[in-house]
Structure formats: structure tokens, C-alpha cells
């Protein structure tokens, strides 16, 4: 039985990380030709070999490199159908607005928001030549909720991703290009474990607000991305697709 993404060409940025790696595995299992893109050659090579795809080293904040990334996908597989714009950072010097410097602010905005702008700007024309396709932009549940344990630039960048995805979803809906913002809750990745291991109190403050009582697995976010990439989501665009264990709907959580 063919998978839901059988024969489709998917470019996944941030593919060497937790969500990106799990998504590369899931997309390939669903039949997609996967282009795994990330900043490190070792990471993308490992993922590409694991899924039978190709790896591309790319700085997603560089317009020329983003264009070359998509051209590599087209040259290798004949076209482009899915852009999963997932690359992002959450550095420790992005904290309260009172302590976060301008350099940290700009760095996070560049990687988390400007990169999505570039990936959409140069990815959409390739999708249009195929008669449509799917763009999934990784935003976050913090794009719709405030937090007293702030990461001010991260939160602002993800709000920008959410707004941009909504606008593009509306703009290109009748041309067959669906654009959705995937908004994960906290995900059990090495980055999150390292962050919370350094600050158990902050980790506990976050976990208590998750109705399911745990963080997401990367594979659960990958499953949501695969759905949005597939024709099963053919009437879904410009959406805020929350996969957060119920955080956005909670007033109080179970004991």
C-alpha cells in the first residue's frame, strides 16, 4: 500500500534535530523523497542515509543558500511538493526582555523568522510549478499564549511565523498551495532536556501546565507534520495547528 506522501518531494530544514529528524523518518516511511537540510554536514548526512534521501548543508538565514537548497531538490527529484520549515534556535541568552540583549534578539529573529520568510519566498514558486503543495512552518504554542518564564525573542519570532503562515495560506489558497503553522508544545528533545536539567524549577513550572502531564515525543510532532503535508489535510490552510497536549485549552490541570 503506498504511503500518503508517495512520490512527493519534501525539504525539511532543521533535519538533524529532534523534530526534524523524526519528521524525515516519518515522511520517508510515508513514501516521500526527503531532502534533509541543516547547518552541519555530519548531521544531515546521517539523517539522509537513514531515510534514503539526500542531505544539504544550508544556512537558512542566507537567501542564496536557501535558493540553492531548493534547486538541489528539484535537480535531484524533479520538483518540490512539501516545504517543512522547521529550523530554529532557543539560546539561553534569550530570556526576559529586561536581560535579553539586542544581539540575542536579532540572532533569534534571523534564524526563527527570517529563515521562514526566505524558505517560503523561494519555495512557493517551485510549488506553484507543480500546481500546488504544502508548506508547514514550525511556530509554537507560545505564539498563542504568554509565559512568565519568558524567552522574549523566541516568543516574538514564533508569533511572526504564525501570522506570516496565516497570511500566505490565505494568499495562495486558490493556487493550490496550503500553508499551515504547526504549533508544538514542549517536546522531549536533547535541547529541551539540557535546558531543563540546568533549571529544574523552570521545568517543573512548565510541566504542571500540560494536561497530559508529559512533554511531546518528537515522533508525535512528526506525525502531525506528515498529516499536514498529505492530501488528508487538503482542506486545511492558514491554520494554527496546535499539538500541545491540551495546554492552550487548560484553565487548571488534573492533580
C-alpha positions in Angstrom: 0.0 0.0 0.0 1.5 3.4 -1.0 2.0 6.0 1.8 0.2 9.3 1.9 3.3 11.1 0.6 4.2 8.5 -2.1 6.4 10.1 -4.7 6.3 13.6 -3.2 9.5 15.6 -2.7 9.9 17.1 0.7 12.5 19.6 2.0 12.9 19.6 5.8 15.0 22.2 7.5 16.4 21.6 10.9 16.5 18.0 9.9 19.4 17.0 12.2 17.4 17.9 15.3 14.7 16.1 17.3 11.5 17.1 15.4 13.3 17.4 12.0 15.0 14.0 12.3 11.7 12.3 13.4 9.9 14.0 10.5 12.4 12.9 8.0 11.9 9.3 9.1 8.1 9.7 9.1 8.0 11.4 5.7 10.2 8.7 4.1 8.1 6.0 5.7 5.1 7.6 4.1 6.8 7.4 0.7 8.4 10.9 0.3 11.7 11.7 -1.3 13.4 13.6 1.6 15.9 16.4 1.4 17.3 16.7 4.8 18.7 20.2 5.4 20.7 21.6 8.3 23.7 23.6 9.3 26.1 20.6 9.9 27.3 18.2 7.3 27.6 15.3 9.8 24.0 15.7 10.9 22.4 15.9 7.5 24.5 13.1 6.1 23.4 10.8 8.9 19.7 11.6 8.5 19.8 11.4 4.7 21.5 8.0 4.8 18.9 6.8 7.4 15.9 7.7 5.2 17.4 7.1 1.7 17.3 10.8 0.8 19.9 13.5 0.2 21.5 15.9 2.7 22.1 19.6 2.1 24.2 21.8 4.3 22.5 25.2 4.5 22.4 28.4 6.5 18.7 29.1 6.3 19.3 32.8 7.0 21.2 33.1 3.7 19.0 33.8 0.7 21.4 32.3 -1.8 21.8 29.1 0.2 18.1 28.7 0.6 17.6 29.0 -3.2 20.4 26.5 -3.8 18.8 24.1 -1.4 15.5 24.1 -3.3 17.3 23.8 -6.6 19.2 20.8 -5.4 15.8 19.1 -4.5 14.4 20.0 -8.0 17.6 18.8 -9.8 17.7 15.5 -7.8 14.0 14.6 -7.7 12.3 16.7 -10.5 10.3 19.1 -8.4 9.2 20.2 -5.0 5.9 19.4 -3.2 6.5 19.9 0.6 8.4 22.5 2.5 8.7 21.8 6.2 10.4 25.0 7.5 11.4 23.7 10.9 14.8 25.1 11.7 15.0 27.2 14.8 17.0 28.1 17.9 16.3 28.8 21.6 19.6 30.1 23.1 20.0 30.7 26.9 20.7 34.4 26.4 17.2 34.9 25.1 15.3 35.4 28.4 13.4 38.2 30.0 13.1 41.4 27.9 14.9 43.1 30.8 18.0 40.9 30.3 18.0 39.9 26.7 20.4 41.9 24.6 19.9 43.3 21.1 22.4 40.8 19.6 20.5 37.8 21.1 17.2 39.3 19.9 18.5 39.7 16.4 20.1 36.3 16.2 16.9 34.5 17.2 14.7 36.6 14.8 17.1 35.8 12.0 17.1 32.0 12.5 13.5 31.6 13.6 11.6 34.1 11.5 13.7 35.5 8.6 14.6 31.9 7.6 10.9 31.0 7.3 10.3 34.1 5.2 13.2 33.1 2.9 12.1 29.4 2.7 8.5 30.5 1.8 9.7 33.2 -0.6 11.8 30.8 -2.6 9.9 27.6 -2.0 6.4 28.8 -3.1 7.4 29.4 -6.8 8.6 25.7 -7.0 5.3 24.5 -5.5 3.3 26.7 -8.0 5.0 25.0 -10.9 3.7 21.7 -9.6 0.2 23.0 -9.3 0.3 23.3 -5.6 1.8 21.8 -2.5 2.1 22.0 1.3 4.1 24.3 3.5 4.4 23.6 7.2 6.1 26.3 9.3 7.1 25.4 12.8 5.7 28.0 15.1 5.0 27.2 18.8 2.2 27.1 21.4 3.9 30.3 22.8 2.7 32.1 19.7 -0.8 32.0 21.2 0.0 32.0 25.0 2.0 34.3 27.3 4.6 32.9 29.7 6.0 34.3 32.9 9.2 32.3 32.2 9.9 34.3 29.1 12.1 33.8 26.0 11.2 37.1 24.6 12.7 36.9 21.1 11.7 33.2 20.6 8.1 34.1 21.6 8.0 37.1 19.2 9.6 35.1 16.4 7.1 32.3 16.7 4.2 34.9 16.7 5.6 36.2 13.5 5.8 32.7 11.9 2.1 32.2 12.9 1.0 35.5 11.4 3.0 35.0 8.2 1.7 31.4 7.7 -1.9 32.6 8.1 -1.4 35.3 5.5 0.4 33.1 3.0 -2.3 30.4 3.5 -5.0 32.9 2.5 -3.0 34.5 -0.3 -2.1 31.2 -2.1 -5.2 29.1 -1.3 -6.7 29.2 -4.7 -3.4 28.4 -6.4 -3.2 25.0 -4.5 -0.5 26.0 -2.0 -1.5 25.2 1.6 0.4 27.0 4.3 -0.1 26.0 8.0 1.7 26.9 11.2 2.5 23.8 13.3 2.5 24.8 16.9 4.1 22.2 19.2 4.0 22.3 22.9 7.2 21.4 24.8 8.9 18.4 23.1 11.2 15.9 24.7 14.3 16.7 22.7 18.0 16.9 23.7 17.8 20.7 23.6 14.8 20.8 26.0 16.4 18.2 28.3 19.6 20.1 28.5 17.7 23.4 29.2 15.5 21.9 31.9 18.3 19.9 33.5 20.0 23.2 34.2 16.9 24.7 35.8 14.6 22.0 37.3 12.3 24.7 38.8 11.6 26.2 35.4 11.0 22.7 34.0 8.5 21.9 36.8 6.7 25.2 36.2 6.2 24.3 32.6 5.2 20.7 33.1 2.4 21.4 35.6 0.5 23.3 32.9 0.4 20.3 30.5 -2.9 18.5 31.0 -1.4 15.2 29.7 1.3 15.5 32.3 4.2 15.0 30.0 6.1 16.6 27.1 5.5 15.5 23.5 7.7 13.0 21.7 9.3 14.2 18.5 7.5 11.4 16.7 4.2 12.8 17.7 5.0 16.2 16.2 6.3 14.4 13.1 3.0 12.6 12.7 1.2 16.0 12.8 3.6 17.4 10.2 3.1 14.3 7.9 -0.7 14.8 8.1 -0.4 18.5 7.2 1.9 17.5 4.3 -0.5 15.0 3.0 -3.7 15.2 0.9 -5.6 14.1 4.0 -5.2 17.8 5.0 -6.4 19.0 1.6 -9.0 21.5 3.1 -6.7 22.8 5.9 -4.8 26.0 5.3 -3.9 29.2 7.2 -4.4 27.2 10.4 -2.9 27.4 13.8 -2.3 23.7 14.2 -1.7 23.1 17.9 -0.1 19.9 19.1 0.4 20.8 22.7 -1.1 18.1 25.0 -4.0 20.5 25.7 -2.0 23.4 27.1 -3.9 26.0 25.1 -7.3 24.8 26.4 -6.4 24.5 30.1 -7.5 26.7 33.0 -6.4 24.3 35.6 -4.9 20.8 35.1 -5.6 17.4 36.7 -4.0 16.6 40.0 
